[in-house]
């Protein structure tokens, strides 16, 4: 077995580093844009008097970063070549996300807003794999040029991980001789609606609560009568773009849904494995950054006349964290490589539990290490003059979102004990 990262990936990391030095760091340094990353970051990013939404200046800066990254050919790296991408592999994306997060906070990779010089485009792939020709023509082009933004409405006020029990429903209704659907319900944490042109609204159209089938993914324009943002929910990790939204007698014409109307829940799972493995890699990279900053500080800081680093009470926790980081990183890279050897359906069948292992352990690790970094740095580590509290606040949500760690552990347990996947034929990555 060859555990070396392929040369084309390491070469590309050097290209990204050069782009960051020449294009992104100068942008971050101009016009006091450092305020979005130094101790002023939470205030600079958050419009406290406008429901806690992201400030316009912050989102404009992120937009300019993405524009430059796209012009340089990096933003769409993971997309197919037909959409201007480079067919980036899961392994390459894991290595890149690890590498960028290990640099610490910066405009190059600010995951508080899921923003990076190497982007994720899950909705593009959803339209590619499930859309009609007309939907592909409209939504893929619009998603890439920024004229269309599609949010994702799955979670509800009373239903999160139990999505098959959702209460939002849609019924057939004809208006002015046109067949269509009438949608009623609520969604929670419907992220990005303040700038969205459309929303994926998952609603039950047949079957009974708990059934996996009978859920439809509707494409609802945000200006449709009856769509109402009720409130933006302030979180541990501000600013917020996570509203509670209601759909009251929202009518859309027939065909305003993506894919098979009976199998909408499969769309919600379509990109989960890619997202989770990349998220895990970012967690490991951020954890490594916290470790290295803590080691450097412990060697420099000299209480009682000797470096902190001379104390095993400082050394051993960091040794444990560094060891865990190395092991989880290797597992993530291996799993990402295995994903590249299989089709999406086979990944779901044979690797879903391994992806969950990577994700929940990496998310937990980065929170533990950010907390450790605060402790090693003492009072200054607890302050906003260091980035550890920001890293903790951002990554803490991933122990809940994208599938809580309990849900992911349940999946691992299901495979381990044979409750799920017991009849799958053996298959090794080629």
C-alpha positions, -999 to 999 in steps of 0.1 A, spaced: 0 0 0 12 35 -9 2 61 16 18 90 -1 -4 118 -13 -3 119 -51 21 144 -66 -6 162 -85 -24 170 -53 7 182 -34 16 203 -65 -18 218 -65 -15 228 -28 16 248 -38 -5 265 -65 -32 274 -40 -6 287 -16 8 310 -43 -27 322 -51 -34 330 -15 -2 350 -11 -7 370 -43 -45 375 -44 -62 367 -11 -39 380 16 -36 415 -1 -74 416 -4 -77 407 33 -52 434 42 -68 463 23 -96 486 35 -93 473 71 -107 440 60 -87 425 89 -115 436 111 -134 405 99 -107 382 112 -91 399 143 -107 405 177 -134 426 161 -146 398 138 -180 390 154 -190 426 155 -176 434 120 -195 404 105 -229 408 124 -255 435 117 -269 434 153 -297 459 144 -309 439 114 -319 406 130 -283 395 135 -278 389 97 -244 391 81 -233 427 73 -234 436 36 -197 445 37 -188 410 50 -208 392 23 -194 415 -4 -158 406 7 -166 369 6 -181 374 -29 -150 392 -41 -129 363 -28 -150 338 -46 -149 359 -78 -111 359 -77 -109 322 -69 -133 314 -98 -113 335 -122 -81 317 -112 -98 283 -117 -99 272 -81 -135 277 -69 -151 250 -90 -122 225 -85 -145 196 -73 -170 201 -101 -170 182 -134 -151 198 -162 -184 204 -181 -192 230 -154 -158 246 -154 -143 224 -127 -114 200 -126 -131 168 -116 -114 171 -82 -114 138 -63 -127 132 -27 -91 126 -16 -80 158 -32 -108 178 -15 -100 162 19 -63 171 16 -71 206 4 -97 213 31 -72 200 58 -44 221 43 -65 253 42 -80 250 77 -45 243 91 -36 279 81 -60 293 107 -86 320 102 -84 340 70 -103 350 39 -89 320 20 -111 296 40 -137 309 64 -160 280 71 -183 301 94 -200 310 61 -190 277 43 -168 299 21 -135 288 6 -113 294 -24 -121 258 -32 -159 256 -30 -187 232 -25 -216 231 -49 -240 205 -37 -271 220 -54 -253 220 -88 -248 182 -85 -284 177 -73 -297 194 -104 -272 175 -126 -282 141 -112 -320 147 -107 -331 177 -127 -350 179 -160 -332 194 -190 -349 227 -184 -340 227 -147 -304 219 -155 -303 247 -180 -317 272 -156 -305 263 -122 -269 250 -129 -260 281 -149 -277 304 -124 -260 287 -94 -226 291 -109 -229 327 -121 -246 337 -88 -279 348 -103 -297 319 -86 -292 308 -50 -311 278 -36 -316 273 1 -324 240 18 -355 235 38 -356 201 55 -356 205 93 -387 217 111 -394 233 145 -406 199 158 -386 176 136 -348 174 130 -331 141 126 -365 124 123 -371 139 89 -396 112 78 -420 125 105 -421 160 90 -454 179 92 -450 201 61 -473 187 35 -484 193 -1 -516 184 -18 -526 186 -54 -546 216 -64 -556 230 -97 -557 268 -102 -570 286 -133 -569 252 -151 -533 246 -142 -523 215 -121 -502 222 -91 -495 217 -55 -505 236 -23 -478 236 4 -484 242 41 -459 239 69 -428 254 86 -391 249 83 -363 257 108 -327 266 103 -335 272 66 -300 287 61 -293 314 35 -329 326 29 -319 362 32 -302 360 -2 -319 329 -17 -339 332 -49 -354 297 -43 -358 272 -16 -358 234 -16 -389 227 5 -393 190 15 -429 181 21 -450 149 25 -472 143 -5 -482 107 2 -478 79 27 -478 82 65 -455 97 91 -423 77 94 -424 65 58 -392 71 38 -412 73 6 -438 100 -2 -416 130 5 -412 155 -23 -384 181 -29 -402 212 -42 -384 241 -58 -402 272 -44 -393 307 -56 -389 329 -26 -413 356 -39 -442 331 -40 -472 344 -20 -474 327 13 -437 323 19 -428 342 51 -395 344 71 -408 345 107 -376 352 125 -338 347 123 -325 326 151 -294 339 169 -268 312 175 -236 305 194 -218 313 161 -229 347 149 -239 362 125 -270 343 117 -287 335 84 -307 306 99 -345 315 99 -377 299 108 -399 302 78 -436 294 72 -454 283 41 -491 291 42 -511 280 12 -481 283 -11 -491 272 -46 -466 260 -72 -473 245 -106 -469 209 -115 -433 200 -122 -419 224 -95 -401 196 -78 -367 179 -82 -364 142 -91 -389 115 -83 -417 131 -62 -419 99 -41 -382 98 -33 -374 133 -23 -356 122 9 -330 105 -13 -321 139 -26 -314 152 9 -289 124 13 -273 129 -21 -243 148 -12 -240 140 25 -210 117 22 -189 142 3 -199 170 27 -191 149 58 -157 138 47 -147 174 37 -161 187 69 -141 161 88 -109 171 70 -115 208 78 -119 198 115 -86 179 115 -69 209 98 -83 234 124 -73 210 152 -38 208 139 -36 246 138 -47 248 174 -20 222 184 8 240 166 -1 274 180 -2 259 215 31 242 211 47 275 199 32 294 228 42 268 254 79 270 242 78 309 243 59 315 275 81 313 307 62 314 339 83 308 371 114 312 349 110 282 326 90 274 294 55 261 298 66 233 274 89 218 301 59 208 321 44 174 313 10 187 323 13 208 291 31 183 270 9 152 275 -25 167 265 -10 181 234 8 148 226 -26 131 230 -43 156 207 -15 154 181 -16 116 181 -54 116 177 -51 142 149 -26 120 130 -48 89 133 -81 106 123 -64 123 94 -51 90 80 -85 74 84 -101 104 66 -77 102 37 -81 65 34 -119 67 34 -119 96 9 -96 75 -14 -120 45 -11 -149 68 -20 -131 77 -52 -130 40 -62 -168 36 -60 -200 50 -74 -223 71 -52 -247 42 -46 -218 20 -36 -204 46 -13 -238 48 5 -239 10 7 -203 2 17 -187 33 32 -215 53 49 -206 40 84 -169 48 78 -177 84 67 -198 88 98 -168 76 119 -145 101 103 -170 129 107 -181 126 143 -146 119 156 -131 148 137 -159 172 148 -154 161 184 -116 164 182 -115 200 169 -138 211 198 -116 194 223 -84 208 209 -97 243 206 -107 241 243 -72 228 251 -56 256 232 -75 281 253 -63 264 284 -27 264 273 -28 300 263 -45 310 295 -64 343 296 -53 354 262 -65 321 248 -100 328 262 -100 363 246 -111 372 211 -75 382 204 -68 346 197 -89 325 172 -96 295 194 -131 306 206 -141 313 170 -129 279 159 -147 262 188 -180 281 181 -179 272 144 -171 236 147 -193 229 177 -223 232 155 -211 203 133 -216 179 163 -253 187 157 -258 196 120 -251 175 90 -263 146 112 -256 148 149 -229 126 163 -255 105 180 -272 98 147 -239 90 130 -229 67 159 -263 50 155 -254 44 119 -220 29 128 -237 8 155 -263 -4 129 -235 -17 107 -214 -31 136 -243 -51 151 -258 -61 118 -291 -41 122 -284 -25 88 -263 -36 59 -261 -72 71 -270 -85 37 -247 -64 16 -223 -84 -5 -186 -81 2 -169 -55 -19 -133 -42 -18 -122 -9 -32 -103 -16 -65 
